[in-house]
Amino acid sequence: MGFFDKIKQGLFKTARILNTDIRDLFKQQGRHVDDAFLEELFEMLVKTDMGVAASKEIVDEVRTQHRGRIVEMVEVLDVIKAKLKDLMRQPSEPIRFAEAGPTVVMVCGVNGCGKTTTIAKLTSQFVGEGKKVVLGAADTFRAAAVEQLTVWADRLGAEIVTGPSGSDPASVAHKTIEKAVALKADVAIVDTAGRLQTQKNLMQELEKIRRVMSKQVPAAPHEVILVLDATTGQNGISQAKHFTQAVQCTGLVLAKLDGTAKGGVAVAIRKQLDLPVKYVGIGESAADLVVFEPELFVDALFAA
């Protein structure tokens, strides 16, 4: 199964809403673009989790181009697709590598979102490109997380830094950067414990980890990646907002993109917070973490 087919499969639920509901708007031959039609279209778009702001912008574009006309379904679809591609446009390079010294990547997210698996996949890609990688297991309160990351490091040929159970996560992050600099590593990836975006003390802990790393390497962390479970829906917007406020996230990994996902949330986050989607997780293997391609993503949303 190719990339497009996997994305299409992952966005099945959203595509079904879009295709079925849009088709229902056109039960008769053509449709008059009036206020009633535009209101129905707006409600349909909001159901995909792409948010009120993005949905309104799309409807406004349909209004501008077609208000008062009798239109066919394909004409409206073309406007929606074009506007979505415009909303989702972003830089093509997923990771901004440092000009000198290690590129520091901090990874965060709520419990069970797929952080450790995402880090393993990223590490696999970097090692495959010939880069030297150091991992930091800063989730010191969950022994299983440290063990899992250690297994991945051994398997992939990366260095790893751990700390005693329950120790200060920021100290592990500090040692990770220290080791990356000493080894002249290309990339240092620091894992962090899963936490709800509403847990104030744990969000402050994340801020401390970020501060510690920024004092060691100029401009670090170069990337702060929020891993988002694609099945989360609207709660993903709250996660993105709070994590970005705490640690200045630079982008998302949309993990667990399977048939139960409502991929519209990526549109909402891009619109509200200007956060790009850097990678999409479309399976279990390392090769199934792929660079996000906005145009293919939008095409897959409308693939019947």
C-alpha positions as CSV (number, residue, x, y, z in Angstrom):
1,M,0.0,0.0,0.0
2,G,1.5,3.3,-1.1
3,F,1.7,6.6,0.9
4,F,-1.5,8.1,-0.6
5,D,-3.5,4.9,0.0
6,K,-2.4,4.7,3.6
7,I,-3.3,8.4,4.2
8,K,-6.6,7.8,2.5
9,Q,-7.3,4.8,4.7
10,G,-6.3,6.8,7.8
11,L,-8.7,9.6,6.9
12,F,-11.6,7.3,6.1
13,K,-13.9,8.7,8.8
14,T,-13.3,12.3,7.8
15,A,-13.6,11.6,4.1
16,R,-16.8,9.8,4.7
17,I,-18.3,12.8,6.5
18,L,-17.1,15.1,3.7
19,N,-18.2,13.0,0.8
20,T,-21.5,11.8,2.1
21,D,-22.6,15.1,3.5
22,I,-21.5,17.1,0.5
23,R,-23.3,14.6,-1.8
24,D,-26.4,15.0,0.4
25,L,-26.3,18.8,-0.3
26,F,-26.7,18.0,-4.0
27,K,-29.7,15.6,-4.0
28,Q,-31.2,17.6,-6.8
29,Q,-29.5,18.6,-10.0
30,G,-27.3,21.5,-9.0
31,R,-27.9,23.6,-6.0
32,H,-28.6,27.3,-5.5
33,V,-25.8,28.9,-3.4
34,D,-27.9,30.8,-0.9
35,D,-27.7,31.4,2.9
36,A,-29.4,28.1,3.7
37,F,-26.9,26.2,1.5
38,L,-23.9,28.0,3.0
39,E,-25.2,27.3,6.6
40,E,-25.5,23.6,5.8
41,L,-22.0,23.5,4.3
42,F,-20.6,25.3,7.4
43,E,-22.2,22.8,9.8
44,M,-20.9,19.9,7.7
45,L,-17.3,21.2,7.7
46,V,-17.4,21.8,11.5
47,K,-18.3,18.1,12.0
48,T,-14.9,17.1,10.6
49,D,-13.1,18.8,13.5
50,M,-11.5,21.4,11.3
51,G,-12.8,24.1,13.6
52,V,-15.1,27.1,13.3
53,A,-12.5,29.5,12.0
54,A,-11.3,27.3,9.1
55,S,-14.8,26.2,8.3
56,K,-16.0,29.9,8.1
57,E,-13.0,30.8,5.9
58,I,-13.9,28.0,3.4
59,V,-17.6,28.9,3.4
60,D,-16.7,32.6,2.8
61,E,-14.6,31.5,-0.2
62,V,-17.6,29.5,-1.6
63,R,-19.8,32.5,-1.0
64,T,-17.4,34.8,-2.8
65,Q,-17.0,32.6,-5.8
66,H,-20.5,31.2,-6.2
67,R,-23.2,33.1,-4.3
68,G,-26.5,33.4,-6.2
69,R,-25.4,30.8,-8.8
70,I,-26.7,27.3,-9.4
71,V,-23.6,25.1,-9.0
72,E,-22.7,21.4,-9.4
73,M,-21.0,19.5,-6.6
74,V,-17.7,19.4,-8.3
75,E,-17.5,23.2,-8.4
76,V,-18.0,23.5,-4.7
77,L,-15.5,20.7,-4.0
78,D,-12.9,22.4,-6.1
79,V,-13.2,25.6,-4.0
80,I,-13.1,23.7,-0.7
81,K,-10.0,21.7,-1.8
82,A,-8.1,24.8,-3.0
83,K,-8.9,26.7,0.1
84,L,-7.8,23.8,2.4
85,K,-4.5,23.5,0.5
86,D,-4.0,27.2,1.0
87,L,-4.7,26.9,4.7
88,M,-2.4,23.9,5.1
89,R,0.5,25.3,3.1
90,Q,3.8,25.1,5.1
91,P,7.6,24.7,4.7
92,S,8.5,21.4,3.1
93,E,11.5,20.8,5.4
94,P,10.2,19.0,8.6
95,I,13.2,19.4,10.8
96,R,15.4,22.6,11.0
97,F,18.9,21.3,11.6
98,A,21.3,23.5,13.6
99,E,24.1,25.0,11.5
100,A,26.7,23.8,14.1
101,G,26.6,21.4,17.0
102,P,23.7,19.0,17.8
103,T,20.2,19.7,16.7
104,V,18.1,19.4,19.8
105,V,14.6,18.0,19.5
106,M,12.2,18.0,22.5
107,V,9.2,15.7,22.2
108,C,6.1,16.1,24.4
109,G,2.4,15.1,24.5
110,V,-0.3,13.6,26.7
111,N,-0.2,10.0,28.0
112,G,-0.5,7.3,25.4
113,C,-0.2,9.6,22.4
114,G,2.6,7.6,20.8
115,K,5.7,9.7,21.9
116,T,8.2,6.8,22.4
117,T,7.2,5.1,19.1
118,T,7.5,8.4,17.3
119,I,11.0,9.0,18.7
120,A,12.0,5.5,17.7
121,K,10.8,6.1,14.1
122,L,12.6,9.5,14.0
123,T,15.8,7.9,15.3
124,S,15.6,5.2,12.7
125,Q,15.3,7.8,9.9
126,F,18.2,9.9,11.2
127,V,20.5,6.9,11.7
128,G,19.5,5.7,8.2
129,E,20.8,9.1,6.9
130,G,24.1,8.5,8.6
131,K,23.5,10.9,11.6
132,K,24.8,10.2,15.1
133,V,21.8,10.3,17.5
134,V,21.7,10.6,21.3
135,L,18.4,9.9,23.1
136,G,17.4,11.3,26.5
137,A,15.0,9.3,28.6
138,A,13.6,12.2,30.6
139,D,10.4,10.3,31.5
140,T,12.0,9.3,34.8
141,F,8.7,8.4,36.5
142,R,7.8,5.5,34.3
143,A,10.3,2.7,34.2
144,A,8.7,1.1,31.2
145,A,9.2,4.2,29.1
146,V,13.0,4.2,29.9
147,E,13.2,0.5,29.2
148,Q,11.4,0.9,25.9
149,L,13.6,3.8,24.8
150,T,16.7,1.8,25.8
151,V,15.7,-1.2,23.7
152,W,15.1,1.1,20.7
153,A,18.4,2.8,21.2
154,D,20.3,-0.5,21.3
155,R,18.4,-1.8,18.3
156,L,18.9,1.3,16.2
157,G,22.5,2.1,17.1
158,A,21.8,5.3,19.1
159,E,23.4,6.5,22.4
160,I,21.0,6.9,25.3
161,V,21.1,8.8,28.6
162,T,19.0,7.7,31.5
163,G,18.6,8.7,35.2
164,P,17.5,7.1,38.4
165,S,13.8,6.4,38.7
166,G,12.0,9.5,40.0
167,S,15.0,11.8,39.4
168,D,14.7,15.3,38.0
169,P,13.8,15.0,34.3
170,A,15.6,18.3,33.6
171,S,18.9,16.8,34.9
172,V,18.5,13.9,32.4
173,A,17.9,16.5,29.6
174,H,21.0,18.4,30.8
175,K,23.2,15.2,30.6
176,T,21.7,14.3,27.2
177,I,22.8,17.6,25.7
178,E,26.2,17.3,27.5
179,K,26.7,13.9,26.0
180,A,25.6,15.0,22.5
181,V,28.1,17.8,22.5
182,A,30.9,15.6,23.8
183,L,30.2,12.9,21.2
184,K,29.8,15.6,18.4
185,A,26.4,14.0,17.7
186,D,24.2,15.4,15.0
187,V,20.9,15.1,16.8
188,A,19.8,14.9,20.5
189,I,16.2,13.8,21.0
190,V,14.7,14.2,24.5
191,D,11.7,12.3,25.5
192,T,9.4,13.7,28.2
193,A,6.7,12.1,30.4
194,G,3.2,12.2,29.2
195,R,1.0,14.7,30.9
196,L,-2.4,16.3,30.5
197,Q,-2.2,19.9,29.3
198,T,-4.2,21.0,32.3
199,Q,-1.7,19.7,34.9
200,K,-0.1,23.0,35.8
201,N,2.8,21.6,37.9
202,L,3.8,19.1,35.1
203,M,3.6,21.8,32.4
204,Q,6.0,23.9,34.6
205,E,8.3,20.9,34.7
206,L,8.3,20.9,30.9
207,E,9.2,24.6,30.9
208,K,12.2,23.8,33.2
209,I,13.4,21.1,30.8
210,R,13.3,23.5,27.9
211,R,15.1,26.2,29.9
212,V,17.9,23.9,30.9
213,M,18.6,22.8,27.3
214,S,18.4,26.4,26.0
215,K,21.3,27.4,28.4
216,Q,23.5,24.6,27.0
217,V,23.2,25.0,23.3
218,P,22.3,28.3,21.6
219,A,18.8,28.3,20.1
220,A,18.0,24.9,21.7
221,P,15.7,23.2,21.5
222,H,15.6,23.7,17.7
223,E,12.4,21.7,17.5
224,V,9.7,21.1,20.1
225,I,7.4,18.5,18.7
226,L,4.0,17.8,20.1
227,V,2.8,14.2,19.3
228,L,-0.9,14.2,18.8
229,D,-3.1,11.1,18.7
230,A,-5.0,11.6,15.5
231,T,-8.2,10.1,17.1
232,T,-8.3,12.8,19.7
233,G,-10.5,15.2,17.7
234,Q,-11.3,18.6,19.2
235,N,-9.3,18.0,22.4
236,G,-6.2,18.1,20.2
237,I,-6.7,21.9,19.8
238,S,-6.6,22.4,23.6
239,Q,-3.5,20.2,23.8
240,A,-1.7,22.1,21.1
241,K,-2.6,25.5,22.7
242,H,-1.4,24.6,26.2
243,F,1.7,22.8,25.2
244,T,2.7,25.7,22.8
245,Q,2.1,28.2,25.5
246,A,4.4,26.2,27.9
247,V,7.3,25.2,25.6
248,Q,6.8,27.0,22.2
249,C,6.0,24.0,20.1
250,T,7.3,24.2,16.6
251,G,5.2,21.5,15.0
252,L,3.1,18.3,15.3
253,V,3.4,14.7,14.6
254,L,0.0,13.3,13.8
255,A,0.3,9.8,15.2
256,K,-2.1,6.8,15.0
257,L,-3.7,8.0,11.8
258,D,-6.1,5.1,11.2
259,G,-9.7,4.8,10.1
260,T,-11.0,6.1,13.4
261,A,-9.2,9.4,13.1
262,K,-10.9,12.7,12.3
263,G,-8.0,14.4,10.5
264,G,-9.7,17.8,10.3
265,V,-8.2,18.7,13.7
266,A,-4.9,19.3,11.8
267,V,-6.6,22.1,9.8
268,A,-7.9,23.7,13.0
269,I,-4.5,23.7,14.7
270,R,-2.8,25.1,11.6
271,K,-5.4,27.8,11.4
272,Q,-5.6,28.8,15.1
273,L,-1.9,28.3,16.2
274,D,0.0,28.3,12.9
275,L,1.6,25.0,13.9
276,P,2.7,22.8,10.9
277,V,2.3,19.1,10.8
278,K,5.8,17.7,10.4
279,Y,5.1,14.0,10.2
280,V,2.2,11.6,10.0
281,G,2.2,8.2,11.6
282,I,0.4,5.8,9.3
283,G,1.5,2.4,10.7
284,E,3.8,0.5,13.1
285,S,7.1,0.3,11.2
286,A,9.8,3.0,11.1
287,A,9.0,3.6,7.4
288,D,5.4,4.5,8.4
289,L,6.4,7.8,9.9
290,V,6.3,10.0,6.8
291,V,6.8,13.7,6.0
292,F,3.5,15.5,5.9
293,E,2.4,16.6,2.5
294,P,-0.5,19.1,2.7
295,E,-1.7,18.6,-0.9
296,L,-1.8,14.8,-0.7
297,F,-3.5,15.1,2.8
298,V,-6.3,17.3,1.3
299,D,-6.7,15.1,-1.7
300,A,-7.1,12.1,0.6
301,L,-9.8,13.9,2.6
302,F,-11.9,13.9,-0.5
303,A,-10.9,10.5,-2.0
304,A,-14.1,8.5,-2.3
